[in-house]
Amino acid sequence: MKVQDERQKTDRVVVASRQVFVNGEARNTAVATLAALVAELDLGPVRVATALNGDFVPAGRREATALQAGDRVEIVSARQGG
């Protein structure tokens, strides 16, 4: 009699890496959203503004903004000084 071990059955999620351009530089990432990309960049407590393919994306919409291969992302922060 064969006993099947259920623990060995796992659903695998395949996450494909995609190339996007962040501030003009190519970057490979497996994240799916603009919010996840900003988190992946580990910018710390800095508040940033984001644009995707030339369109401004408010912070509240980043989680719902999907990334596609070839997307151009601009991330900027305010600076003091003159």
PEGIWO-V485885 format. One record per residue. N is the residue number from 1. OMEGA is omega in whole degrees, 0 to 359 (999 if undefined). Layout:
n=N omega=OMEGA
n=N omega=OMEGA
This chain:
n=1 omega=179
n=2 omega=176
n=3 omega=182
n=4 omega=180
n=5 omega=182
n=6 omega=181
n=7 omega=181
n=8 omega=177
n=9 omega=178
n=10 omega=173
n=11 omega=180
n=12 omega=176
n=13 omega=179
n=14 omega=180
n=15 omega=181
n=16 omega=175
n=17 omega=178
n=18 omega=177
n=19 omega=173
n=20 omega=179
n=21 omega=181
n=22 omega=183
n=23 omega=175
n=24 omega=181
n=25 omega=179
n=26 omega=179
n=27 omega=174
n=28 omega=181
n=29 omega=176
n=30 omega=181
n=31 omega=186
n=32 omega=185
n=33 omega=178
n=34 omega=178
n=35 omega=180
n=36 omega=177
n=37 omega=178
n=38 omega=178
n=39 omega=180
n=40 omega=181
n=41 omega=175
n=42 omega=182
n=43 omega=179
n=44 omega=184
n=45 omega=182
n=46 omega=174
n=47 omega=184
n=48 omega=170
n=49 omega=182
n=50 omega=174
n=51 omega=177
n=52 omega=181
n=53 omega=175
n=54 omega=181
n=55 omega=178
n=56 omega=177
n=57 omega=179
n=58 omega=182
n=59 omega=181
n=60 omega=181
n=61 omega=184
n=62 omega=182
n=63 omega=181
n=64 omega=183
n=65 omega=182
n=66 omega=176
n=67 omega=176
n=68 omega=176
n=69 omega=178
n=70 omega=179
n=71 omega=177
n=72 omega=183
n=73 omega=174
n=74 omega=179
n=75 omega=180
n=76 omega=176
n=77 omega=178
n=78 omega=178
n=79 omega=175
n=80 omega=178
n=81 omega=183
n=82 omega=999
